């Protein structure tokens, strides 16, 4: 997108890891239910999703992939708000948690 705007792409020094609660996940072809009080700031974007196959904590980098079951794609639907949001690249974000994260292909 940056290149289409004539800008140099910017990449974070580390991966942007996000957690999604179970109630935020929807299955393939399931509807994403937008809350009635959602604002016009509701946006969506595609994400690469890593699926862990077993519990892990404090795993070394060399062993990390031993815990990955597989990969899928996700449709991350979130509301861009200022209050209480996480600052990232000058953009503020807050996640809406109920049924707004479609998974699978």
ABEGO torsion letter per residue (X at the ends): XAAAAGBBBBBBABBBBBBBBAAABBBBGBBBBBBAABBAABBBBBBBBBBBABBBBGBBAAAAAAABAEBBBBBBBBBBBABGBBBBGGBBBBBBABGABBBEX
